[in-house]
Amino acid sequence: MKKHIPNLLTLSNLFCGVLATIFAVEGNFGLAGLLVVIGIFFDFFDGFAARLLNVSGELGKQLDSLADMVTSGVVPGIIMLKLFQINIFNTPHSFFDDSILGFSLIGLILTLGACYRLAKFNIDTRQSESFIGLPTPAMSLFVISLPIIQTTTDFEFVKSLISNNYFLIAITIILTYLMNAEIPLFSLKFKEYSFKNNVIKYLFLLISLMMIITLQYLSIPLIIILYVILSVISNYGNKATV
């Protein structure tokens, strides 16, 4: 029975992703975002449970990517598509509105990029201890935060950015590139907890906590940007010491 526990957690991730997809299509970004976060929570603990119970296998690996494809691939693509529509009409329109279908489909580039990244991840033996390219859950958190920030932030400049479709196109292209770029990014898994050997991780966690307290939802995309920047700095430092 225990060998099925991680797979049940993975399927819970998929279930959240399917519900989030429905709410995203309907323009209910708050519930869609909440379900994505819960799905990512299940995604984290299915791997943890598999290692704890020593039941890791190829089925779980493939199932995990299929679930991530929905929660962290399809949902952010749809949300980006709907943001394009809202910026044009000030309200979510029909998913197949001919007047904007071609333009708004740009948002689904995120879904294609996530699919390509997940397929590469499954056959890439280098990503057992760290990541090569931005993980799809990080991309998804970045995107689902945008409509929530737009309705909650007091910063008019931030609102105007999210309301600008050229900005959203840039975000779509950059995130798609980062998911598939050959950029090593550190993992938050700790082999041991000494400050010397984990300085980047501790620095990241400390700054992230401070941003969450002070900036709330706005902290989400900033934390992901910080994650990429610190990873690049860490890579540069490691090369310099070789």
Biotite code that builds the C-alpha atoms (Angstrom):
import biotite.structure as struc

atoms = struc.array([
    struc.Atom([0.000, 0.000, 0.000], chain_id="A", res_id=1, res_name="MET", atom_name="CA", element="C"),
    struc.Atom([2.791, 2.421, 0.879], chain_id="A", res_id=2, res_name="LYS", atom_name="CA", element="C"),
    struc.Atom([4.114, 2.429, -2.696], chain_id="A", res_id=3, res_name="LYS", atom_name="CA", element="C"),
    struc.Atom([0.896, 4.131, -3.819], chain_id="A", res_id=4, res_name="HIS", atom_name="CA", element="C"),
    struc.Atom([1.077, 7.005, -1.316], chain_id="A", res_id=5, res_name="ILE", atom_name="CA", element="C"),
    struc.Atom([3.456, 9.207, -3.406], chain_id="A", res_id=6, res_name="PRO", atom_name="CA", element="C"),
    struc.Atom([1.351, 8.560, -6.523], chain_id="A", res_id=7, res_name="ASN", atom_name="CA", element="C"),
    struc.Atom([-1.818, 9.582, -4.671], chain_id="A", res_id=8, res_name="LEU", atom_name="CA", element="C"),
    struc.Atom([-0.103, 12.839, -3.720], chain_id="A", res_id=9, res_name="LEU", atom_name="CA", element="C"),
    struc.Atom([0.894, 13.344, -7.361], chain_id="A", res_id=10, res_name="THR", atom_name="CA", element="C"),
    struc.Atom([-2.673, 12.717, -8.494], chain_id="A", res_id=11, res_name="LEU", atom_name="CA", element="C"),
    struc.Atom([-3.825, 15.253, -5.883], chain_id="A", res_id=12, res_name="SER", atom_name="CA", element="C"),
    struc.Atom([-1.528, 17.742, -7.608], chain_id="A", res_id=13, res_name="ASN", atom_name="CA", element="C"),
    struc.Atom([-3.153, 16.869, -10.937], chain_id="A", res_id=14, res_name="LEU", atom_name="CA", element="C"),
    struc.Atom([-6.649, 17.220, -9.441], chain_id="A", res_id=15, res_name="PHE", atom_name="CA", element="C"),
    struc.Atom([-5.787, 20.706, -8.172], chain_id="A", res_id=16, res_name="CYS", atom_name="CA", element="C"),
    struc.Atom([-4.373, 21.558, -11.596], chain_id="A", res_id=17, res_name="GLY", atom_name="CA", element="C"),
    struc.Atom([-7.548, 20.490, -13.399], chain_id="A", res_id=18, res_name="VAL", atom_name="CA", element="C"),
    struc.Atom([-9.719, 22.580, -11.046], chain_id="A", res_id=19, res_name="LEU", atom_name="CA", element="C"),
    struc.Atom([-7.324, 25.510, -11.402], chain_id="A", res_id=20, res_name="ALA", atom_name="CA", element="C"),
    struc.Atom([-7.626, 25.240, -15.187], chain_id="A", res_id=21, res_name="THR", atom_name="CA", element="C"),
    struc.Atom([-11.408, 25.550, -14.960], chain_id="A", res_id=22, res_name="ILE", atom_name="CA", element="C"),
    struc.Atom([-11.220, 28.604, -12.694], chain_id="A", res_id=23, res_name="PHE", atom_name="CA", element="C"),
    struc.Atom([-8.519, 30.190, -14.859], chain_id="A", res_id=24, res_name="ALA", atom_name="CA", element="C"),
    struc.Atom([-10.709, 29.859, -17.971], chain_id="A", res_id=25, res_name="VAL", atom_name="CA", element="C"),
    struc.Atom([-13.555, 31.490, -16.038], chain_id="A", res_id=26, res_name="GLU", atom_name="CA", element="C"),
    struc.Atom([-11.259, 34.353, -14.984], chain_id="A", res_id=27, res_name="GLY", atom_name="CA", element="C"),
    struc.Atom([-11.337, 33.453, -11.280], chain_id="A", res_id=28, res_name="ASN", atom_name="CA", element="C"),
    struc.Atom([-7.615, 34.003, -10.755], chain_id="A", res_id=29, res_name="PHE", atom_name="CA", element="C"),
    struc.Atom([-7.748, 33.945, -6.963], chain_id="A", res_id=30, res_name="GLY", atom_name="CA", element="C"),
    struc.Atom([-9.099, 30.391, -6.750], chain_id="A", res_id=31, res_name="LEU", atom_name="CA", element="C"),
    struc.Atom([-6.948, 29.281, -9.682], chain_id="A", res_id=32, res_name="ALA", atom_name="CA", element="C"),
    struc.Atom([-3.859, 30.626, -7.933], chain_id="A", res_id=33, res_name="GLY", atom_name="CA", element="C"),
    struc.Atom([-4.773, 29.014, -4.609], chain_id="A", res_id=34, res_name="LEU", atom_name="CA", element="C"),
    struc.Atom([-5.268, 25.635, -6.269], chain_id="A", res_id=35, res_name="LEU", atom_name="CA", element="C"),
    struc.Atom([-1.929, 25.927, -8.078], chain_id="A", res_id=36, res_name="VAL", atom_name="CA", element="C"),
    struc.Atom([-0.195, 26.632, -4.753], chain_id="A", res_id=37, res_name="VAL", atom_name="CA", element="C"),
    struc.Atom([-1.887, 23.601, -3.167], chain_id="A", res_id=38, res_name="ILE", atom_name="CA", element="C"),
    struc.Atom([-0.912, 21.527, -6.204], chain_id="A", res_id=39, res_name="GLY", atom_name="CA", element="C"),
    struc.Atom([2.725, 22.625, -5.904], chain_id="A", res_id=40, res_name="ILE", atom_name="CA", element="C"),
    struc.Atom([2.557, 21.679, -2.213], chain_id="A", res_id=41, res_name="PHE", atom_name="CA", element="C"),
    struc.Atom([1.494, 18.149, -3.211], chain_id="A", res_id=42, res_name="PHE", atom_name="CA", element="C"),
    struc.Atom([4.201, 18.152, -5.899], chain_id="A", res_id=43, res_name="ASP", atom_name="CA", element="C"),
    struc.Atom([6.866, 18.846, -3.283], chain_id="A", res_id=44, res_name="PHE", atom_name="CA", element="C"),
    struc.Atom([5.675, 16.208, -0.855], chain_id="A", res_id=45, res_name="PHE", atom_name="CA", element="C"),
    struc.Atom([5.157, 13.397, -3.363], chain_id="A", res_id=46, res_name="ASP", atom_name="CA", element="C"),
    struc.Atom([8.905, 13.277, -3.971], chain_id="A", res_id=47, res_name="GLY", atom_name="CA", element="C"),
    struc.Atom([9.589, 13.637, -0.254], chain_id="A", res_id=48, res_name="PHE", atom_name="CA", element="C"),
    struc.Atom([7.198, 10.764, 0.494], chain_id="A", res_id=49, res_name="ALA", atom_name="CA", element="C"),
    struc.Atom([8.764, 8.576, -2.207], chain_id="A", res_id=50, res_name="ALA", atom_name="CA", element="C"),
    struc.Atom([12.231, 9.061, -0.721], chain_id="A", res_id=51, res_name="ARG", atom_name="CA", element="C"),
    struc.Atom([10.994, 8.591, 2.836], chain_id="A", res_id=52, res_name="LEU", atom_name="CA", element="C"),
    struc.Atom([9.184, 5.354, 1.992], chain_id="A", res_id=53, res_name="LEU", atom_name="CA", element="C"),
    struc.Atom([11.927, 4.249, -0.424], chain_id="A", res_id=54, res_name="ASN", atom_name="CA", element="C"),
    struc.Atom([9.441, 3.610, -3.206], chain_id="A", res_id=55, res_name="VAL", atom_name="CA", element="C"),
    struc.Atom([10.836, 5.853, -5.960], chain_id="A", res_id=56, res_name="SER", atom_name="CA", element="C"),
    struc.Atom([10.258, 4.488, -9.433], chain_id="A", res_id=57, res_name="GLY", atom_name="CA", element="C"),
    struc.Atom([9.876, 5.345, -13.114], chain_id="A", res_id=58, res_name="GLU", atom_name="CA", element="C"),
    struc.Atom([6.075, 5.407, -12.891], chain_id="A", res_id=59, res_name="LEU", atom_name="CA", element="C"),
    struc.Atom([6.146, 8.080, -10.213], chain_id="A", res_id=60, res_name="GLY", atom_name="CA", element="C"),
    struc.Atom([8.645, 10.133, -12.211], chain_id="A", res_id=61, res_name="LYS", atom_name="CA", element="C"),
    struc.Atom([6.479, 10.136, -15.329], chain_id="A", res_id=62, res_name="GLN", atom_name="CA", element="C"),
    struc.Atom([3.289, 10.721, -13.370], chain_id="A", res_id=63, res_name="LEU", atom_name="CA", element="C"),
    struc.Atom([4.890, 13.686, -11.618], chain_id="A", res_id=64, res_name="ASP", atom_name="CA", element="C"),
    struc.Atom([5.738, 15.392, -14.912], chain_id="A", res_id=65, res_name="SER", atom_name="CA", element="C"),
    struc.Atom([2.272, 14.765, -16.335], chain_id="A", res_id=66, res_name="LEU", atom_name="CA", element="C"),
    struc.Atom([0.662, 16.350, -13.270], chain_id="A", res_id=67, res_name="ALA", atom_name="CA", element="C"),
    struc.Atom([3.101, 19.289, -13.382], chain_id="A", res_id=68, res_name="ASP", atom_name="CA", element="C"),
    struc.Atom([2.231, 19.813, -17.032], chain_id="A", res_id=69, res_name="MET", atom_name="CA", element="C"),
    struc.Atom([-1.320, 20.726, -15.996], chain_id="A", res_id=70, res_name="VAL", atom_name="CA", element="C"),
    struc.Atom([-0.711, 22.581, -12.729], chain_id="A", res_id=71, res_name="THR", atom_name="CA", element="C"),
    struc.Atom([2.464, 24.391, -13.764], chain_id="A", res_id=72, res_name="SER", atom_name="CA", element="C"),
    struc.Atom([2.093, 24.360, -17.546], chain_id="A", res_id=73, res_name="GLY", atom_name="CA", element="C"),
    struc.Atom([-1.494, 24.643, -18.727], chain_id="A", res_id=74, res_name="VAL", atom_name="CA", element="C"),
    struc.Atom([-2.757, 26.914, -15.925], chain_id="A", res_id=75, res_name="VAL", atom_name="CA", element="C"),
    struc.Atom([-0.129, 29.699, -16.235], chain_id="A", res_id=76, res_name="PRO", atom_name="CA", element="C"),
    struc.Atom([-0.544, 29.665, -20.021], chain_id="A", res_id=77, res_name="GLY", atom_name="CA", element="C"),
    struc.Atom([-4.293, 30.190, -19.697], chain_id="A", res_id=78, res_name="ILE", atom_name="CA", element="C"),
    struc.Atom([-3.851, 32.910, -17.060], chain_id="A", res_id=79, res_name="ILE", atom_name="CA", element="C"),
    struc.Atom([-1.419, 34.770, -19.308], chain_id="A", res_id=80, res_name="MET", atom_name="CA", element="C"),
    struc.Atom([-3.876, 34.402, -22.206], chain_id="A", res_id=81, res_name="LEU", atom_name="CA", element="C"),
    struc.Atom([-6.677, 35.850, -20.080], chain_id="A", res_id=82, res_name="LYS", atom_name="CA", element="C"),
    struc.Atom([-4.459, 38.739, -18.957], chain_id="A", res_id=83, res_name="LEU", atom_name="CA", element="C"),
    struc.Atom([-3.917, 39.671, -22.602], chain_id="A", res_id=84, res_name="PHE", atom_name="CA", element="C"),
    struc.Atom([-7.689, 39.678, -23.075], chain_id="A", res_id=85, res_name="GLN", atom_name="CA", element="C"),
    struc.Atom([-8.355, 41.755, -19.965], chain_id="A", res_id=86, res_name="ILE", atom_name="CA", element="C"),
    struc.Atom([-5.803, 44.356, -21.040], chain_id="A", res_id=87, res_name="ASN", atom_name="CA", element="C"),
    struc.Atom([-7.649, 44.763, -24.346], chain_id="A", res_id=88, res_name="ILE", atom_name="CA", element="C"),
    struc.Atom([-11.266, 44.666, -23.166], chain_id="A", res_id=89, res_name="PHE", atom_name="CA", element="C"),
    struc.Atom([-10.964, 45.319, -19.396], chain_id="A", res_id=90, res_name="ASN", atom_name="CA", element="C"),
    struc.Atom([-12.760, 42.013, -18.793], chain_id="A", res_id=91, res_name="THR", atom_name="CA", element="C"),
    struc.Atom([-12.161, 38.322, -19.589], chain_id="A", res_id=92, res_name="PRO", atom_name="CA", element="C"),
    struc.Atom([-13.769, 37.550, -22.947], chain_id="A", res_id=93, res_name="HIS", atom_name="CA", element="C"),
    struc.Atom([-14.793, 34.308, -24.538], chain_id="A", res_id=94, res_name="SER", atom_name="CA", element="C"),
    struc.Atom([-11.890, 31.915, -24.843], chain_id="A", res_id=95, res_name="PHE", atom_name="CA", element="C"),
    struc.Atom([-12.421, 31.762, -28.606], chain_id="A", res_id=96, res_name="PHE", atom_name="CA", element="C"),
    struc.Atom([-13.184, 35.418, -29.352], chain_id="A", res_id=97, res_name="ASP", atom_name="CA", element="C"),
    struc.Atom([-12.022, 35.707, -32.989], chain_id="A", res_id=98, res_name="ASP", atom_name="CA", element="C"),
    struc.Atom([-10.986, 39.345, -32.625], chain_id="A", res_id=99, res_name="SER", atom_name="CA", element="C"),
    struc.Atom([-8.245, 38.573, -30.109], chain_id="A", res_id=100, res_name="ILE", atom_name="CA", element="C"),
    struc.Atom([-7.670, 34.856, -30.371], chain_id="A", res_id=101, res_name="LEU", atom_name="CA", element="C"),
    struc.Atom([-4.453, 35.093, -32.387], chain_id="A", res_id=102, res_name="GLY", atom_name="CA", element="C"),
    struc.Atom([-2.852, 37.714, -30.161], chain_id="A", res_id=103, res_name="PHE", atom_name="CA", element="C"),
    struc.Atom([-3.864, 36.235, -26.823], chain_id="A", res_id=104, res_name="SER", atom_name="CA", element="C"),
    struc.Atom([-2.567, 32.798, -27.830], chain_id="A", res_id=105, res_name="LEU", atom_name="CA", element="C"),
    struc.Atom([0.921, 34.211, -27.250], chain_id="A", res_id=106, res_name="ILE", atom_name="CA", element="C"),
    struc.Atom([0.316, 33.381, -23.584], chain_id="A", res_id=107, res_name="GLY", atom_name="CA", element="C"),
    struc.Atom([0.231, 29.667, -24.399], chain_id="A", res_id=108, res_name="LEU", atom_name="CA", element="C"),
    struc.Atom([3.908, 29.821, -25.351], chain_id="A", res_id=109, res_name="ILE", atom_name="CA", element="C"),
    struc.Atom([4.446, 29.349, -21.607], chain_id="A", res_id=110, res_name="LEU", atom_name="CA", element="C"),
    struc.Atom([2.589, 26.034, -21.795], chain_id="A", res_id=111, res_name="THR", atom_name="CA", element="C"),
    struc.Atom([4.728, 24.858, -24.715], chain_id="A", res_id=112, res_name="LEU", atom_name="CA", element="C"),
    struc.Atom([7.908, 25.921, -22.930], chain_id="A", res_id=113, res_name="GLY", atom_name="CA", element="C"),
    struc.Atom([6.838, 24.103, -19.758], chain_id="A", res_id=114, res_name="ALA", atom_name="CA", element="C"),
    struc.Atom([6.133, 20.925, -21.725], chain_id="A", res_id=115, res_name="CYS", atom_name="CA", element="C"),
    struc.Atom([9.547, 21.029, -23.380], chain_id="A", res_id=116, res_name="TYR", atom_name="CA", element="C"),
    struc.Atom([11.274, 21.660, -20.041], chain_id="A", res_id=117, res_name="ARG", atom_name="CA", element="C"),
    struc.Atom([9.470, 18.774, -18.299], chain_id="A", res_id=118, res_name="LEU", atom_name="CA", element="C"),
    struc.Atom([10.366, 16.391, -21.123], chain_id="A", res_id=119, res_name="ALA", atom_name="CA", element="C"),
    struc.Atom([14.022, 17.428, -20.894], chain_id="A", res_id=120, res_name="LYS", atom_name="CA", element="C"),
    struc.Atom([13.967, 17.084, -17.109], chain_id="A", res_id=121, res_name="PHE", atom_name="CA", element="C"),
    struc.Atom([12.854, 13.457, -17.345], chain_id="A", res_id=122, res_name="ASN", atom_name="CA", element="C"),
    struc.Atom([15.884, 12.441, -19.410], chain_id="A", res_id=123, res_name="ILE", atom_name="CA", element="C"),
    struc.Atom([18.473, 14.811, -17.896], chain_id="A", res_id=124, res_name="ASP", atom_name="CA", element="C"),
    struc.Atom([20.621, 13.010, -15.325], chain_id="A", res_id=125, res_name="THR", atom_name="CA", element="C"),
    struc.Atom([22.294, 16.269, -14.251], chain_id="A", res_id=126, res_name="ARG", atom_name="CA", element="C"),
    struc.Atom([19.298, 17.556, -12.294], chain_id="A", res_id=127, res_name="GLN", atom_name="CA", element="C"),
    struc.Atom([19.279, 15.217, -9.304], chain_id="A", res_id=128, res_name="SER", atom_name="CA", element="C"),
    struc.Atom([20.830, 17.711, -6.881], chain_id="A", res_id=129, res_name="GLU", atom_name="CA", element="C"),
    struc.Atom([20.109, 21.043, -8.609], chain_id="A", res_id=130, res_name="SER", atom_name="CA", element="C"),
    struc.Atom([18.194, 22.398, -11.601], chain_id="A", res_id=131, res_name="PHE", atom_name="CA", element="C"),
    struc.Atom([19.172, 23.304, -15.140], chain_id="A", res_id=132, res_name="ILE", atom_name="CA", element="C"),
    struc.Atom([16.761, 26.054, -16.119], chain_id="A", res_id=133, res_name="GLY", atom_name="CA", element="C"),
    struc.Atom([13.882, 27.540, -14.138], chain_id="A", res_id=134, res_name="LEU", atom_name="CA", element="C"),
    struc.Atom([11.584, 24.863, -12.639], chain_id="A", res_id=135, res_name="PRO", atom_name="CA", element="C"),
    struc.Atom([8.021, 24.966, -13.960], chain_id="A", res_id=136, res_name="THR", atom_name="CA", element="C"),
    struc.Atom([6.463, 25.539, -10.490], chain_id="A", res_id=137, res_name="PRO", atom_name="CA", element="C"),
    struc.Atom([8.552, 28.712, -10.117], chain_id="A", res_id=138, res_name="ALA", atom_name="CA", element="C"),
    struc.Atom([7.363, 29.947, -13.519], chain_id="A", res_id=139, res_name="MET", atom_name="CA", element="C"),
    struc.Atom([3.783, 29.117, -12.575], chain_id="A", res_id=140, res_name="SER", atom_name="CA", element="C"),
    struc.Atom([3.979, 30.998, -9.260], chain_id="A", res_id=141, res_name="LEU", atom_name="CA", element="C"),
    struc.Atom([5.377, 34.027, -11.103], chain_id="A", res_id=142, res_name="PHE", atom_name="CA", element="C"),
    struc.Atom([2.490, 34.079, -13.588], chain_id="A", res_id=143, res_name="VAL", atom_name="CA", element="C"),
    struc.Atom([-0.397, 33.338, -11.208], chain_id="A", res_id=144, res_name="ILE", atom_name="CA", element="C"),
    struc.Atom([0.785, 36.170, -8.961], chain_id="A", res_id=145, res_name="SER", atom_name="CA", element="C"),
    struc.Atom([0.397, 38.809, -11.703], chain_id="A", res_id=146, res_name="LEU", atom_name="CA", element="C"),
    struc.Atom([-3.424, 39.208, -11.724], chain_id="A", res_id=147, res_name="PRO", atom_name="CA", element="C"),
    struc.Atom([-3.495, 39.045, -7.911], chain_id="A", res_id=148, res_name="ILE", atom_name="CA", element="C"),
    struc.Atom([-0.817, 41.747, -7.643], chain_id="A", res_id=149, res_name="ILE", atom_name="CA", element="C"),
    struc.Atom([-2.711, 43.866, -10.165], chain_id="A", res_id=150, res_name="GLN", atom_name="CA", element="C"),
    struc.Atom([-5.786, 43.955, -7.921], chain_id="A", res_id=151, res_name="THR", atom_name="CA", element="C"),
    struc.Atom([-4.040, 44.247, -4.540], chain_id="A", res_id=152, res_name="THR", atom_name="CA", element="C"),
    struc.Atom([-0.926, 46.386, -4.933], chain_id="A", res_id=153, res_name="THR", atom_name="CA", element="C"),
    struc.Atom([-0.829, 50.105, -4.137], chain_id="A", res_id=154, res_name="ASP", atom_name="CA", element="C"),
    struc.Atom([2.003, 50.671, -6.615], chain_id="A", res_id=155, res_name="PHE", atom_name="CA", element="C"),
    struc.Atom([0.472, 52.254, -9.726], chain_id="A", res_id=156, res_name="GLU", atom_name="CA", element="C"),
    struc.Atom([3.660, 51.644, -11.720], chain_id="A", res_id=157, res_name="PHE", atom_name="CA", element="C"),
    struc.Atom([3.363, 47.901, -11.098], chain_id="A", res_id=158, res_name="VAL", atom_name="CA", element="C"),
    struc.Atom([-0.314, 47.944, -12.109], chain_id="A", res_id=159, res_name="LYS", atom_name="CA", element="C"),
    struc.Atom([0.524, 49.779, -15.324], chain_id="A", res_id=160, res_name="SER", atom_name="CA", element="C"),
    struc.Atom([3.221, 47.231, -16.174], chain_id="A", res_id=161, res_name="LEU", atom_name="CA", element="C"),
    struc.Atom([0.879, 44.268, -15.770], chain_id="A", res_id=162, res_name="ILE", atom_name="CA", element="C"),
    struc.Atom([-1.736, 46.134, -17.825], chain_id="A", res_id=163, res_name="SER", atom_name="CA", element="C"),
    struc.Atom([0.740, 46.492, -20.692], chain_id="A", res_id=164, res_name="ASN", atom_name="CA", element="C"),
    struc.Atom([0.599, 43.610, -23.165], chain_id="A", res_id=165, res_name="ASN", atom_name="CA", element="C"),
    struc.Atom([4.105, 44.342, -24.435], chain_id="A", res_id=166, res_name="TYR", atom_name="CA", element="C"),
    struc.Atom([5.370, 43.805, -20.899], chain_id="A", res_id=167, res_name="PHE", atom_name="CA", element="C"),
    struc.Atom([3.437, 40.524, -20.725], chain_id="A", res_id=168, res_name="LEU", atom_name="CA", element="C"),
    struc.Atom([4.927, 39.415, -24.053], chain_id="A", res_id=169, res_name="ILE", atom_name="CA", element="C"),
    struc.Atom([8.405, 40.127, -22.671], chain_id="A", res_id=170, res_name="ALA", atom_name="CA", element="C"),
    struc.Atom([7.619, 38.171, -19.491], chain_id="A", res_id=171, res_name="ILE", atom_name="CA", element="C"),
    struc.Atom([6.293, 35.264, -21.570], chain_id="A", res_id=172, res_name="THR", atom_name="CA", element="C"),
    struc.Atom([9.436, 35.115, -23.715], chain_id="A", res_id=173, res_name="ILE", atom_name="CA", element="C"),
    struc.Atom([11.842, 35.524, -20.778], chain_id="A", res_id=174, res_name="ILE", atom_name="CA", element="C"),
    struc.Atom([10.152, 32.860, -18.628], chain_id="A", res_id=175, res_name="LEU", atom_name="CA", element="C"),
    struc.Atom([9.996, 30.422, -21.550], chain_id="A", res_id=176, res_name="THR", atom_name="CA", element="C"),
    struc.Atom([13.690, 30.988, -22.198], chain_id="A", res_id=177, res_name="TYR", atom_name="CA", element="C"),
    struc.Atom([14.661, 30.624, -18.527], chain_id="A", res_id=178, res_name="LEU", atom_name="CA", element="C"),
    struc.Atom([12.809, 27.311, -18.231], chain_id="A", res_id=179, res_name="MET", atom_name="CA", element="C"),
    struc.Atom([14.885, 25.818, -21.034], chain_id="A", res_id=180, res_name="ASN", atom_name="CA", element="C"),
    struc.Atom([18.171, 27.703, -20.699], chain_id="A", res_id=181, res_name="ALA", atom_name="CA", element="C"),
    struc.Atom([21.373, 25.908, -19.726], chain_id="A", res_id=182, res_name="GLU", atom_name="CA", element="C"),
    struc.Atom([21.589, 27.889, -16.483], chain_id="A", res_id=183, res_name="ILE", atom_name="CA", element="C"),
    struc.Atom([22.334, 25.897, -13.301], chain_id="A", res_id=184, res_name="PRO", atom_name="CA", element="C"),
    struc.Atom([20.013, 26.943, -10.464], chain_id="A", res_id=185, res_name="LEU", atom_name="CA", element="C"),
    struc.Atom([20.534, 25.843, -6.875], chain_id="A", res_id=186, res_name="PHE", atom_name="CA", element="C"),
    struc.Atom([18.087, 23.550, -5.121], chain_id="A", res_id=187, res_name="SER", atom_name="CA", element="C"),
    struc.Atom([16.766, 24.256, -1.623], chain_id="A", res_id=188, res_name="LEU", atom_name="CA", element="C"),
    struc.Atom([17.578, 20.702, -0.561], chain_id="A", res_id=189, res_name="LYS", atom_name="CA", element="C"),
    struc.Atom([20.100, 20.682, 2.300], chain_id="A", res_id=190, res_name="PHE", atom_name="CA", element="C"),
    struc.Atom([22.651, 17.873, 2.599], chain_id="A", res_id=191, res_name="LYS", atom_name="CA", element="C"),
    struc.Atom([23.897, 19.542, 5.792], chain_id="A", res_id=192, res_name="GLU", atom_name="CA", element="C"),
    struc.Atom([23.106, 22.850, 7.468], chain_id="A", res_id=193, res_name="TYR", atom_name="CA", element="C"),
    struc.Atom([26.425, 24.671, 7.902], chain_id="A", res_id=194, res_name="SER", atom_name="CA", element="C"),
    struc.Atom([26.289, 28.361, 6.966], chain_id="A", res_id=195, res_name="PHE", atom_name="CA", element="C"),
    struc.Atom([29.579, 28.206, 5.078], chain_id="A", res_id=196, res_name="LYS", atom_name="CA", element="C"),
    struc.Atom([28.400, 25.583, 2.615], chain_id="A", res_id=197, res_name="ASN", atom_name="CA", element="C"),
    struc.Atom([24.879, 26.987, 2.260], chain_id="A", res_id=198, res_name="ASN", atom_name="CA", element="C"),
    struc.Atom([25.435, 30.747, 2.335], chain_id="A", res_id=199, res_name="VAL", atom_name="CA", element="C"),
    struc.Atom([23.504, 31.374, -0.909], chain_id="A", res_id=200, res_name="ILE", atom_name="CA", element="C"),
    struc.Atom([20.540, 29.318, 0.276], chain_id="A", res_id=201, res_name="LYS", atom_name="CA", element="C"),
    struc.Atom([20.379, 31.036, 3.660], chain_id="A", res_id=202, res_name="TYR", atom_name="CA", element="C"),
    struc.Atom([20.738, 34.452, 2.041], chain_id="A", res_id=203, res_name="LEU", atom_name="CA", element="C"),
    struc.Atom([17.934, 33.614, -0.376], chain_id="A", res_id=204, res_name="PHE", atom_name="CA", element="C"),
    struc.Atom([15.614, 32.428, 2.406], chain_id="A", res_id=205, res_name="LEU", atom_name="CA", element="C"),
    struc.Atom([16.338, 35.477, 4.585], chain_id="A", res_id=206, res_name="LEU", atom_name="CA", element="C"),
    struc.Atom([15.756, 38.046, 1.815], chain_id="A", res_id=207, res_name="ILE", atom_name="CA", element="C"),
    struc.Atom([12.671, 36.142, 0.639], chain_id="A", res_id=208, res_name="SER", atom_name="CA", element="C"),
    struc.Atom([11.167, 36.214, 4.132], chain_id="A", res_id=209, res_name="LEU", atom_name="CA", element="C"),
    struc.Atom([11.790, 39.954, 4.416], chain_id="A", res_id=210, res_name="MET", atom_name="CA", element="C"),
    struc.Atom([10.149, 40.566, 1.021], chain_id="A", res_id=211, res_name="MET", atom_name="CA", element="C"),
    struc.Atom([7.114, 38.453, 1.907], chain_id="A", res_id=212, res_name="ILE", atom_name="CA", element="C"),
    struc.Atom([6.589, 40.429, 5.121], chain_id="A", res_id=213, res_name="ILE", atom_name="CA", element="C"),
    struc.Atom([6.983, 43.843, 3.481], chain_id="A", res_id=214, res_name="THR", atom_name="CA", element="C"),
    struc.Atom([5.661, 43.329, -0.062], chain_id="A", res_id=215, res_name="LEU", atom_name="CA", element="C"),
    struc.Atom([3.170, 40.452, 0.307], chain_id="A", res_id=216, res_name="GLN", atom_name="CA", element="C"),
    struc.Atom([1.996, 39.212, -3.138], chain_id="A", res_id=217, res_name="TYR", atom_name="CA", element="C"),
    struc.Atom([4.419, 41.493, -4.953], chain_id="A", res_id=218, res_name="LEU", atom_name="CA", element="C"),
    struc.Atom([7.228, 39.522, -3.347], chain_id="A", res_id=219, res_name="SER", atom_name="CA", element="C"),
    struc.Atom([6.432, 36.388, -5.390], chain_id="A", res_id=220, res_name="ILE", atom_name="CA", element="C"),
    struc.Atom([7.874, 37.428, -8.784], chain_id="A", res_id=221, res_name="PRO", atom_name="CA", element="C"),
    struc.Atom([10.672, 39.331, -7.030], chain_id="A", res_id=222, res_name="LEU", atom_name="CA", element="C"),
    struc.Atom([11.672, 36.202, -5.099], chain_id="A", res_id=223, res_name="ILE", atom_name="CA", element="C"),
    struc.Atom([11.851, 34.203, -8.332], chain_id="A", res_id=224, res_name="ILE", atom_name="CA", element="C"),
    struc.Atom([13.982, 36.915, -9.953], chain_id="A", res_id=225, res_name="ILE", atom_name="CA", element="C"),
    struc.Atom([16.206, 36.879, -6.841], chain_id="A", res_id=226, res_name="LEU", atom_name="CA", element="C"),
    struc.Atom([16.488, 33.094, -7.133], chain_id="A", res_id=227, res_name="TYR", atom_name="CA", element="C"),
    struc.Atom([17.807, 33.331, -10.683], chain_id="A", res_id=228, res_name="VAL", atom_name="CA", element="C"),
    struc.Atom([20.200, 36.195, -9.856], chain_id="A", res_id=229, res_name="ILE", atom_name="CA", element="C"),
    struc.Atom([21.677, 34.439, -6.807], chain_id="A", res_id=230, res_name="LEU", atom_name="CA", element="C"),
    struc.Atom([22.082, 31.231, -8.817], chain_id="A", res_id=231, res_name="SER", atom_name="CA", element="C"),
    struc.Atom([24.023, 33.094, -11.507], chain_id="A", res_id=232, res_name="VAL", atom_name="CA", element="C"),
    struc.Atom([26.205, 34.741, -8.820], chain_id="A", res_id=233, res_name="ILE", atom_name="CA", element="C"),
    struc.Atom([26.784, 31.362, -7.197], chain_id="A", res_id=234, res_name="SER", atom_name="CA", element="C"),
    struc.Atom([27.765, 29.821, -10.544], chain_id="A", res_id=235, res_name="ASN", atom_name="CA", element="C"),
    struc.Atom([30.204, 32.663, -11.215], chain_id="A", res_id=236, res_name="TYR", atom_name="CA", element="C"),
    struc.Atom([31.716, 32.248, -7.759], chain_id="A", res_id=237, res_name="GLY", atom_name="CA", element="C"),
    struc.Atom([32.126, 28.499, -8.213], chain_id="A", res_id=238, res_name="ASN", atom_name="CA", element="C"),
    struc.Atom([33.898, 29.008, -11.552], chain_id="A", res_id=239, res_name="LYS", atom_name="CA", element="C"),
    struc.Atom([36.178, 31.632, -10.027], chain_id="A", res_id=240, res_name="ALA", atom_name="CA", element="C"),
    struc.Atom([37.316, 29.216, -7.298], chain_id="A", res_id=241, res_name="THR", atom_name="CA", element="C"),
    struc.Atom([38.070, 26.359, -9.702], chain_id="A", res_id=242, res_name="VAL", atom_name="CA", element="C"),
])
